[in-house]
């Protein structure tokens, strides 16, 4: 089925060229008729999460409540899976099924999301899905920058008033900044956590380090049990411990500065975040507001839910990450664990390392540390504008404090 046919249930409209920008993940705003809106919408200019959370969710994160400092405002934290997993979807396919239900019930006219490029299954193509059966074409993970928000104008031009958007944090931040001017009667925002995105070309380079036949890999997922799961065309599955990943073999610029300095790993401005960090073998849902609760209710008894696990201690792994990040941010090579020790530690980590919510807290603290160390070295004049107050609180237990001129 062609993606460029507006009569089909999945449509990839032609988009403008991106306007040149500095720190940019091409969320799509620079491709709109008024690309200057980047100045007020971009996450990498001067984000005000407290104000935006209050506007979107009715309140900012309450640091006195357990875990809101880490994960943002929420009503519920759930471990979840579909009772009947969707074939070809990531994990069990909760995000895909939410999109299907929104279209089946008429709750939305369209879902704005990503489909695979016809010539490269890993390359994301922004598409407008208008029928439930079209969601089958957008299942699974893509890797690379994709101007999702450039679809806002084609969606409005076709008269869509009720819209759902499935996006990563930098896309969702910009969307929320523009939300009032869009004129949609109803907007549902389904977010996924995001960390260390890169170009699709770089991702192919990474796949080439994981397999001697990377073209046969059909699925990749980072799991909360400290493994990356690969699936292959012939049905084989392979789980690689995080410690065995060839990350130290990647070029220093493999991950761009934007992704190394992202302060919103958990997609705090979405109505619901669907990810893996706190899932311990299942997906992890952060239900943030009334619209998020509506999306969970749509799935009804199709969804199996439970309380997230919470075990282990994150302090050691986070300190180790910080030490390595200090070296890499200073231009020094990473300390490599001896090869003979990696399988042993890889076996131990799922058993004694942080699990569930503690794993999620560890990952959020790691991202906060990474943000400050890399930004301090590469763009020190941006520190004051780009690092929100709550990020400093996340890194304080590890001895990181604002230096002169880094905080209001």
C-alpha positions as a LaTeX table, in Angstrom:
\begin{tabular}{lrrr}
\hline
Residue & $x$ (\AA) & $y$ (\AA) & $z$ (\AA) \\
\hline
Unk1 & 0.00 & 0.00 & 0.00 \\
Unk2 & 1.39 & 3.39 & $-0.98$ \\
Unk3 & 2.07 & 5.90 & 1.80 \\
Unk4 & 1.77 & 8.88 & $-0.52$ \\
Unk5 & $-1.89$ & 8.35 & $-1.42$ \\
Unk6 & $-4.19$ & 10.51 & 0.77 \\
Unk7 & $-7.11$ & 8.17 & $-0.03$ \\
Unk8 & $-5.39$ & 5.31 & 1.83 \\
Unk9 & $-5.63$ & 4.74 & 5.62 \\
Unk10 & $-1.95$ & 5.69 & 6.00 \\
Unk11 & $-0.72$ & 8.83 & 4.28 \\
Unk12 & 2.73 & 10.44 & 4.19 \\
Unk13 & 2.13 & 13.94 & 2.82 \\
Unk14 & 4.96 & 15.88 & 1.18 \\
Unk15 & 6.82 & 18.07 & 3.67 \\
Unk16 & 8.83 & 21.30 & 3.40 \\
Unk17 & 12.58 & 21.22 & 3.81 \\
Unk18 & 13.86 & 21.77 & 7.33 \\
Unk19 & 15.10 & 25.23 & 8.21 \\
Unk20 & 18.76 & 25.19 & 9.36 \\
Unk21 & 19.05 & 25.05 & 13.13 \\
Unk22 & 21.77 & 24.46 & 15.74 \\
Unk23 & 20.75 & 22.10 & 18.50 \\
Unk24 & 17.92 & 20.36 & 16.66 \\
Unk25 & 16.30 & 16.93 & 16.37 \\
Unk26 & 14.05 & 17.99 & 13.47 \\
Unk27 & 10.77 & 17.65 & 15.36 \\
Unk28 & 9.07 & 19.23 & 12.34 \\
Unk29 & 8.37 & 22.75 & 13.58 \\
Unk30 & 11.03 & 24.25 & 11.32 \\
Unk31 & 9.16 & 22.74 & 8.35 \\
Unk32 & 5.91 & 24.57 & 9.15 \\
Unk33 & 4.75 & 27.72 & 7.35 \\
Unk34 & 6.12 & 29.76 & 10.26 \\
Unk35 & 9.45 & 28.12 & 11.13 \\
Unk36 & 10.26 & 30.94 & 13.53 \\
Unk37 & 7.99 & 29.18 & 16.01 \\
Unk38 & 11.03 & 27.07 & 16.88 \\
Unk39 & 12.11 & 29.95 & 19.11 \\
Unk40 & 9.22 & 29.43 & 21.51 \\
Unk41 & 8.60 & 25.70 & 21.02 \\
Unk42 & 12.02 & 24.04 & 21.15 \\
Unk43 & 12.99 & 21.97 & 24.15 \\
Unk44 & 16.64 & 22.91 & 23.64 \\
Unk45 & 16.25 & 26.67 & 24.00 \\
Unk46 & 14.68 & 27.54 & 27.35 \\
Unk47 & 12.26 & 24.89 & 28.62 \\
Unk48 & 9.97 & 25.72 & 31.55 \\
Unk49 & 8.70 & 22.33 & 32.62 \\
Unk50 & 6.99 & 23.53 & 35.80 \\
Unk51 & 4.78 & 25.95 & 33.85 \\
Unk52 & 4.08 & 23.52 & 31.01 \\
Unk53 & 3.28 & 20.62 & 33.34 \\
Unk54 & 0.87 & 22.86 & 35.24 \\
Unk55 & $-0.87$ & 23.86 & 32.01 \\
Unk56 & $-1.05$ & 20.35 & 30.57 \\
Unk57 & $-1.75$ & 18.29 & 33.69 \\
Unk58 & $-3.29$ & 20.87 & 36.00 \\
Unk59 & $-0.22$ & 20.88 & 38.26 \\
Unk60 & 3.55 & 20.64 & 38.08 \\
Unk61 & 5.44 & 17.66 & 39.45 \\
Unk62 & 5.12 & 17.53 & 43.23 \\
Unk63 & 8.57 & 16.72 & 44.58 \\
Unk64 & 7.06 & 15.78 & 47.95 \\
Unk65 & 5.25 & 12.86 & 46.31 \\
Unk66 & 7.17 & 9.65 & 45.77 \\
Unk67 & 8.82 & 9.52 & 42.33 \\
Unk68 & 7.35 & 12.67 & 40.76 \\
Unk69 & 10.77 & 14.34 & 40.88 \\
Unk70 & 12.01 & 11.49 & 38.68 \\
Unk71 & 9.07 & 10.73 & 36.42 \\
Unk72 & 6.98 & 13.92 & 36.30 \\
Unk73 & 3.31 & 14.35 & 37.28 \\
Unk74 & 1.26 & 11.17 & 37.27 \\
Unk75 & $-1.94$ & 9.57 & 38.50 \\
Unk76 & $-0.81$ & 5.96 & 38.17 \\
Unk77 & 2.32 & 3.94 & 37.56 \\
Unk78 & 1.46 & 0.54 & 36.10 \\
Unk79 & 3.21 & $-2.54$ & 34.84 \\
Unk80 & 1.11 & $-3.67$ & 31.91 \\
Unk81 & 0.78 & $-5.92$ & 28.88 \\
Unk82 & $-1.90$ & $-6.78$ & 26.35 \\
Unk83 & $-3.49$ & $-10.15$ & 27.08 \\
Unk84 & $-3.37$ & $-10.82$ & 23.33 \\
Unk85 & $-0.06$ & $-9.41$ & 22.05 \\
Unk86 & $-0.14$ & $-7.80$ & 18.61 \\
Unk87 & 2.10 & $-9.51$ & 16.07 \\
Unk88 & 4.86 & $-7.28$ & 14.76 \\
Unk89 & 4.43 & $-4.65$ & 17.46 \\
Unk90 & 7.04 & $-3.55$ & 20.00 \\
Unk91 & 6.58 & $-5.45$ & 23.26 \\
Unk92 & 2.90 & $-6.45$ & 23.31 \\
Unk93 & 1.71 & $-3.45$ & 21.27 \\
Unk94 & $-0.06$ & $-1.23$ & 23.80 \\
Unk95 & 0.68 & 1.96 & 21.86 \\
Unk96 & $-0.52$ & 0.43 & 18.58 \\
Unk97 & $-3.71$ & $-0.84$ & 20.21 \\
Unk98 & $-4.49$ & 2.54 & 21.76 \\
Unk99 & $-4.22$ & 4.09 & 18.29 \\
Unk100 & $-6.51$ & 1.41 & 16.85 \\
Unk101 & $-9.12$ & 1.90 & 19.57 \\
Unk102 & $-9.13$ & 5.68 & 19.16 \\
Unk103 & $-9.87$ & 5.25 & 15.46 \\
Unk104 & $-12.31$ & 2.34 & 15.90 \\
Unk105 & $-14.41$ & 4.29 & 18.39 \\
Unk106 & $-14.31$ & 7.54 & 16.45 \\
Unk107 & $-12.62$ & 9.30 & 19.35 \\
Unk108 & $-10.17$ & 10.79 & 16.84 \\
Unk109 & $-10.18$ & 11.52 & 13.12 \\
Unk110 & $-6.49$ & 10.76 & 12.73 \\
Unk111 & $-3.37$ & 9.46 & 14.46 \\
Unk112 & $-0.07$ & 11.17 & 13.66 \\
Unk113 & 2.86 & 8.77 & 14.04 \\
Unk114 & 5.72 & 7.01 & 12.21 \\
Unk115 & 5.79 & 4.31 & 9.56 \\
Unk116 & 8.84 & 2.54 & 8.10 \\
Unk117 & 10.37 & 3.92 & 4.95 \\
Unk118 & 9.68 & 1.77 & 1.88 \\
Unk119 & 13.41 & 1.28 & 1.30 \\
Unk120 & 14.61 & 1.09 & 4.92 \\
Unk121 & 12.52 & $-0.58$ & 7.64 \\
Unk122 & 14.43 & 1.30 & 10.39 \\
Unk123 & 13.96 & 4.79 & 8.92 \\
Unk124 & 10.93 & 6.67 & 10.30 \\
Unk125 & 8.48 & 8.38 & 7.94 \\
Unk126 & 5.87 & 10.74 & 9.48 \\
Unk127 & 2.38 & 9.55 & 8.54 \\
Unk128 & $-1.28$ & 10.34 & 9.16 \\
Unk129 & $-3.35$ & 7.25 & 9.97 \\
Unk130 & $-7.11$ & 7.63 & 9.45 \\
Unk131 & $-8.44$ & 4.07 & 9.80 \\
Unk132 & $-7.83$ & 1.50 & 12.52 \\
Unk133 & $-6.45$ & $-1.07$ & 10.07 \\
Unk134 & $-3.78$ & 1.43 & 9.12 \\
Unk135 & $-2.13$ & 1.07 & 12.53 \\
Unk136 & $-0.81$ & $-2.32$ & 11.41 \\
Unk137 & 1.54 & $-0.46$ & 9.08 \\
Unk138 & 3.16 & 1.58 & 11.84 \\
Unk139 & 3.95 & $-1.16$ & 14.37 \\
Unk140 & 7.43 & $-1.51$ & 15.77 \\
Unk141 & 10.41 & 0.69 & 16.48 \\
Unk142 & 12.07 & 3.17 & 14.12 \\
Unk143 & 15.38 & 4.89 & 14.77 \\
Unk144 & 16.32 & 8.33 & 13.50 \\
Unk145 & 15.03 & 11.87 & 13.32 \\
Unk146 & 11.56 & 12.34 & 11.93 \\
Unk147 & 9.68 & 15.65 & 11.53 \\
Unk148 & 6.42 & 14.46 & 13.07 \\
Unk149 & 5.04 & 17.94 & 13.77 \\
Unk150 & 5.28 & 18.91 & 10.13 \\
Unk151 & 2.10 & 16.82 & 9.81 \\
Unk152 & 0.10 & 19.33 & 11.85 \\
Unk153 & $-0.60$ & 21.56 & 8.85 \\
Unk154 & $-1.68$ & 18.75 & 6.47 \\
Unk155 & $-3.91$ & 17.33 & 9.23 \\
Unk156 & $-5.61$ & 20.68 & 9.77 \\
Unk157 & $-5.91$ & 21.25 & 6.02 \\
Unk158 & $-7.90$ & 18.02 & 5.74 \\
Unk159 & $-10.27$ & 19.20 & 8.47 \\
Unk160 & $-9.21$ & 16.83 & 11.23 \\
Unk161 & $-10.44$ & 18.22 & 14.55 \\
Unk162 & $-9.77$ & 15.32 & 16.92 \\
Unk163 & $-6.22$ & 14.05 & 16.72 \\
Unk164 & $-3.88$ & 11.70 & 18.56 \\
Unk165 & $-0.12$ & 12.05 & 18.33 \\
Unk166 & 2.43 & 9.39 & 19.22 \\
Unk167 & 5.75 & 11.09 & 19.86 \\
Unk168 & 9.07 & 11.29 & 21.65 \\
Unk169 & 9.86 & 14.01 & 24.24 \\
Unk170 & 11.33 & 16.70 & 21.98 \\
Unk171 & 8.34 & 16.38 & 19.65 \\
Unk172 & 5.86 & 16.45 & 22.53 \\
Unk173 & 7.47 & 19.51 & 24.14 \\
Unk174 & 7.16 & 21.48 & 20.91 \\
Unk175 & 3.62 & 20.22 & 20.35 \\
Unk176 & 2.54 & 21.40 & 23.80 \\
Unk177 & 4.10 & 24.80 & 23.20 \\
Unk178 & 2.02 & 25.19 & 20.03 \\
Unk179 & $-1.10$ & 23.40 & 21.27 \\
Unk180 & $-3.29$ & 26.44 & 21.91 \\
Unk181 & $-2.76$ & 27.80 & 18.40 \\
Unk182 & $-3.58$ & 24.54 & 16.62 \\
Unk183 & $-7.34$ & 24.71 & 17.05 \\
Unk184 & $-7.95$ & 20.99 & 17.58 \\
Unk185 & $-11.16$ & 20.13 & 19.43 \\
Unk186 & $-9.48$ & 17.18 & 21.11 \\
Unk187 & $-5.83$ & 16.18 & 21.31 \\
Unk188 & $-4.48$ & 12.95 & 22.80 \\
Unk189 & $-0.74$ & 12.70 & 23.30 \\
Unk190 & 0.79 & 9.24 & 23.66 \\
Unk191 & 4.44 & 9.53 & 24.58 \\
Unk192 & 7.32 & 7.09 & 24.56 \\
Unk193 & 10.51 & 7.55 & 26.59 \\
Unk194 & 13.50 & 8.48 & 24.49 \\
Unk195 & 17.20 & 8.52 & 25.06 \\
Unk196 & 20.21 & 8.67 & 22.79 \\
Unk197 & 18.46 & 8.87 & 19.45 \\
Unk198 & 20.71 & 9.10 & 16.43 \\
Unk199 & 20.51 & 9.14 & 12.68 \\
Unk200 & 19.22 & 6.10 & 10.85 \\
Unk201 & 22.60 & 5.77 & 9.14 \\
Unk202 & 24.33 & 5.66 & 12.52 \\
Unk203 & 21.84 & 3.07 & 13.73 \\
Unk204 & 22.75 & 0.80 & 10.83 \\
Unk205 & 26.36 & 1.15 & 11.94 \\
Unk206 & 25.35 & $-0.03$ & 15.42 \\
Unk207 & 23.42 & $-3.00$ & 14.02 \\
Unk208 & 26.53 & $-3.95$ & 12.08 \\
Unk209 & 28.40 & $-4.30$ & 15.37 \\
Unk210 & 25.70 & $-6.59$ & 16.79 \\
Unk211 & 25.48 & $-9.10$ & 13.93 \\
Unk212 & 27.43 & $-10.20$ & 10.88 \\
Unk213 & 24.11 & $-10.09$ & 9.01 \\
Unk214 & 22.51 & $-6.86$ & 10.29 \\
Unk215 & 20.11 & $-6.76$ & 7.35 \\
Unk216 & 18.32 & $-9.80$ & 8.81 \\
Unk217 & 17.53 & $-8.11$ & 12.15 \\
Unk218 & 13.80 & $-7.36$ & 12.37 \\
Unk219 & 13.41 & $-6.23$ & 15.99 \\
Unk220 & 15.52 & $-4.53$ & 18.63 \\
Unk221 & 14.47 & $-3.63$ & 22.16 \\
Unk222 & 16.28 & $-2.48$ & 25.29 \\
Unk223 & 14.79 & $-4.46$ & 28.16 \\
Unk224 & 14.58 & $-3.76$ & 31.87 \\
Unk225 & 16.51 & $-6.99$ & 32.60 \\
Unk226 & 19.76 & $-5.40$ & 31.34 \\
Unk227 & 19.58 & $-7.06$ & 27.94 \\
Unk228 & 18.96 & $-5.96$ & 24.37 \\
Unk229 & 16.69 & $-8.35$ & 22.52 \\
Unk230 & 17.25 & $-8.98$ & 18.81 \\
Unk231 & 14.94 & $-10.91$ & 16.50 \\
Unk232 & 15.86 & $-12.15$ & 13.06 \\
Unk233 & 14.07 & $-12.94$ & 9.83 \\
Unk234 & 14.45 & $-16.70$ & 10.39 \\
Unk235 & 12.66 & $-16.50$ & 13.77 \\
Unk236 & 15.78 & $-16.59$ & 15.94 \\
Unk237 & 16.01 & $-14.43$ & 19.06 \\
Unk238 & 19.14 & $-13.22$ & 20.77 \\
Unk239 & 19.55 & $-11.41$ & 24.10 \\
Unk240 & 22.74 & $-9.39$ & 24.57 \\
Unk241 & 23.64 & $-8.14$ & 28.09 \\
Unk242 & 24.04 & $-4.36$ & 28.21 \\
Unk243 & 27.65 & $-4.81$ & 29.35 \\
Unk244 & 28.41 & $-6.82$ & 26.21 \\
Unk245 & 27.15 & $-4.10$ & 23.85 \\
Unk246 & 29.91 & $-2.50$ & 21.74 \\
Unk247 & 29.06 & 1.03 & 22.90 \\
Unk248 & 32.71 & 1.94 & 23.48 \\
Unk249 & 33.37 & 1.14 & 19.80 \\
Unk250 & 31.00 & 3.87 & 18.62 \\
Unk251 & 32.34 & 7.20 & 17.38 \\
Unk252 & 32.29 & 10.07 & 19.94 \\
Unk253 & 29.69 & 11.92 & 17.85 \\
Unk254 & 27.51 & 8.84 & 17.31 \\
Unk255 & 24.89 & 10.34 & 19.66 \\
Unk256 & 24.33 & 14.07 & 19.01 \\
Unk257 & 24.61 & 16.67 & 21.73 \\
Unk258 & 20.84 & 17.18 & 21.74 \\
Unk259 & 20.24 & 13.60 & 22.86 \\
Unk260 & 23.11 & 13.66 & 25.32 \\
Unk261 & 21.56 & 16.75 & 26.94 \\
Unk262 & 17.86 & 15.83 & 26.93 \\
Unk263 & 16.19 & 16.53 & 30.27 \\
Unk264 & 12.90 & 14.74 & 29.57 \\
Unk265 & 13.59 & 11.03 & 29.27 \\
Unk266 & 10.12 & 10.08 & 30.60 \\
Unk267 & 8.13 & 12.35 & 28.26 \\
Unk268 & 6.56 & 14.30 & 31.12 \\
Unk269 & 4.21 & 16.36 & 28.94 \\
Unk270 & 2.41 & 13.41 & 27.34 \\
Unk271 & $-1.03$ & 12.32 & 28.56 \\
Unk272 & 0.39 & 8.82 & 28.98 \\
Unk273 & 3.93 & 7.50 & 28.67 \\
Unk274 & 4.33 & 3.94 & 27.38 \\
Unk275 & 7.81 & 2.51 & 27.88 \\
Unk276 & 9.82 & $-0.28$ & 29.42 \\
Unk277 & 12.00 & 1.11 & 32.23 \\
Unk278 & 9.79 & 0.18 & 35.17 \\
Unk279 & 8.13 & $-2.78$ & 33.52 \\
Unk280 & 10.34 & $-5.70$ & 34.57 \\
Unk281 & 9.49 & $-7.86$ & 31.59 \\
Unk282 & 6.33 & $-6.00$ & 30.67 \\
Unk283 & 5.59 & $-2.46$ & 29.60 \\
Unk284 & 5.50 & 0.46 & 31.99 \\
Unk285 & 2.68 & 2.99 & 31.88 \\
Unk286 & 2.78 & 6.47 & 33.40 \\
Unk287 & $-0.79$ & 7.74 & 33.38 \\
Unk288 & $-0.50$ & 11.48 & 33.86 \\
Unk289 & $-3.93$ & 13.10 & 33.54 \\
Unk290 & $-7.60$ & 12.58 & 32.69 \\
Unk291 & $-6.91$ & 12.03 & 29.01 \\
Unk292 & $-4.33$ & 9.41 & 29.91 \\
Unk293 & $-6.93$ & 7.65 & 32.05 \\
Unk294 & $-9.32$ & 7.74 & 29.08 \\
Unk295 & $-6.73$ & 6.00 & 26.92 \\
Unk296 & $-6.27$ & 3.20 & 29.46 \\
Unk297 & $-10.05$ & 2.84 & 29.79 \\
Unk298 & $-10.29$ & 2.37 & 26.01 \\
Unk299 & $-8.38$ & $-0.89$ & 26.31 \\
Unk300 & $-10.70$ & $-2.26$ & 29.00 \\
Unk301 & $-10.16$ & $-5.90$ & 29.85 \\
Unk302 & $-7.71$ & $-6.29$ & 26.93 \\
Unk303 & $-5.06$ & $-4.93$ & 29.29 \\
Unk304 & $-3.42$ & $-6.82$ & 32.16 \\
Unk305 & $-2.02$ & $-4.46$ & 34.80 \\
Unk306 & $-0.22$ & $-4.65$ & 38.11 \\
Unk307 & 2.00 & $-2.66$ & 40.43 \\
Unk308 & 5.56 & $-2.05$ & 39.21 \\
Unk309 & 8.36 & $-3.92$ & 40.92 \\
Unk310 & 10.82 & $-1.95$ & 43.02 \\
Unk311 & 14.06 & $-3.61$ & 44.09 \\
Unk312 & 17.81 & $-3.08$ & 44.34 \\
Unk313 & 19.94 & 0.00 & 44.86 \\
Unk314 & 20.78 & 2.39 & 42.04 \\
Unk315 & 23.61 & 4.31 & 43.76 \\
Unk316 & 26.50 & 2.10 & 42.60 \\
Unk317 & 25.50 & 1.85 & 38.92 \\
Unk318 & 24.76 & 5.58 & 38.74 \\
Unk319 & 28.13 & 6.49 & 40.27 \\
Unk320 & 29.88 & 4.17 & 37.82 \\
Unk321 & 28.01 & 5.78 & 34.93 \\
Unk322 & 28.97 & 9.23 & 36.19 \\
Unk323 & 32.66 & 8.31 & 36.34 \\
Unk324 & 32.62 & 7.05 & 32.76 \\
Unk325 & 30.64 & 10.06 & 31.56 \\
Unk326 & 33.15 & 12.42 & 33.17 \\
Unk327 & 35.88 & 10.70 & 31.17 \\
Unk328 & 34.00 & 10.79 & 27.88 \\
Unk329 & 32.88 & 14.39 & 28.38 \\
Unk330 & 36.51 & 15.26 & 28.97 \\
Unk331 & 37.58 & 13.58 & 25.75 \\
Unk332 & 39.11 & 10.54 & 27.48 \\
Unk333 & 38.42 & 6.94 & 26.45 \\
Unk334 & 35.87 & 5.00 & 28.45 \\
Unk335 & 37.15 & 2.53 & 31.01 \\
Unk336 & 36.43 & $-0.87$ & 29.57 \\
Unk337 & 35.57 & $-3.73$ & 31.87 \\
Unk338 & 37.88 & $-6.72$ & 31.24 \\
Unk339 & 36.28 & $-9.09$ & 28.73 \\
Unk340 & 36.50 & $-12.05$ & 31.12 \\
Unk341 & 34.54 & $-10.11$ & 33.76 \\
Unk342 & 31.71 & $-8.83$ & 31.54 \\
Unk343 & 29.73 & $-12.10$ & 31.32 \\
Unk344 & 29.93 & $-12.50$ & 35.09 \\
Unk345 & 28.69 & $-8.99$ & 35.81 \\
Unk346 & 26.14 & $-9.33$ & 33.00 \\
Unk347 & 24.78 & $-12.40$ & 34.77 \\
Unk348 & 24.75 & $-10.65$ & 38.14 \\
Unk349 & 23.08 & $-7.36$ & 37.17 \\
Unk350 & 19.58 & $-8.76$ & 36.44 \\
Unk351 & 19.75 & $-10.53$ & 39.78 \\
Unk352 & 21.21 & $-7.88$ & 42.09 \\
Unk353 & 20.91 & $-4.61$ & 40.14 \\
Unk354 & 18.08 & $-2.09$ & 40.45 \\
Unk355 & 14.76 & $-3.35$ & 39.11 \\
Unk356 & 11.43 & $-1.82$ & 38.19 \\
Unk357 & 10.99 & 1.69 & 39.54 \\
Unk358 & 14.53 & 1.72 & 40.94 \\
Unk359 & 15.84 & 0.95 & 37.47 \\
Unk360 & 13.75 & 3.86 & 36.15 \\
Unk361 & 15.12 & 6.21 & 38.80 \\
Unk362 & 18.66 & 5.14 & 37.92 \\
Unk363 & 18.12 & 5.84 & 34.23 \\
Unk364 & 16.62 & 9.28 & 34.91 \\
Unk365 & 19.54 & 10.22 & 37.17 \\
Unk366 & 22.01 & 8.99 & 34.55 \\
Unk367 & 20.41 & 11.18 & 31.90 \\
Unk368 & 20.48 & 14.19 & 34.24 \\
Unk369 & 24.18 & 13.63 & 34.96 \\
Unk370 & 24.93 & 13.18 & 31.27 \\
Unk371 & 23.10 & 16.42 & 30.45 \\
Unk372 & 25.10 & 18.52 & 32.86 \\
Unk373 & 28.53 & 17.05 & 32.14 \\
Unk374 & 28.26 & 17.21 & 28.34 \\
Unk375 & 26.54 & 20.60 & 28.23 \\
Unk376 & 29.04 & 22.06 & 30.68 \\
Unk377 & 31.90 & 21.03 & 28.40 \\
Unk378 & 30.42 & 21.68 & 24.95 \\
Unk379 & 27.87 & 24.50 & 25.41 \\
Unk380 & 28.54 & 26.08 & 28.83 \\
Unk381 & 26.69 & 29.28 & 27.96 \\
Unk382 & 23.50 & 27.25 & 27.44 \\
Unk383 & 23.51 & 25.72 & 30.92 \\
Unk384 & 21.42 & 28.43 & 32.57 \\
Unk385 & 18.66 & 28.24 & 29.96 \\
Unk386 & 18.60 & 24.52 & 29.18 \\
Unk387 & 18.82 & 22.86 & 32.62 \\
Unk388 & 15.53 & 23.07 & 34.58 \\
Unk389 & 15.69 & 23.37 & 38.39 \\
Unk390 & 14.47 & 19.81 & 39.03 \\
Unk391 & 17.45 & 18.38 & 37.11 \\
Unk392 & 19.86 & 19.93 & 39.61 \\
Unk393 & 17.95 & 18.19 & 42.40 \\
Unk394 & 18.33 & 14.85 & 40.64 \\
Unk395 & 22.12 & 15.14 & 40.45 \\
Unk396 & 22.71 & 16.71 & 43.88 \\
Unk397 & 23.15 & 13.32 & 45.66 \\
Unk398 & 26.13 & 12.66 & 43.39 \\
Unk399 & 27.94 & 15.88 & 44.23 \\
Unk400 & 27.05 & 17.79 & 41.06 \\
Unk401 & 26.16 & 21.39 & 41.83 \\
Unk402 & 25.64 & 24.49 & 39.70 \\
Unk403 & 28.75 & 26.49 & 39.03 \\
Unk404 & 28.81 & 30.27 & 38.68 \\
Unk405 & 26.37 & 31.44 & 36.02 \\
Unk406 & 24.76 & 28.03 & 35.50 \\
Unk407 & 21.52 & 28.71 & 37.37 \\
Unk408 & 19.14 & 31.61 & 37.93 \\
\hline
\end{tabular}
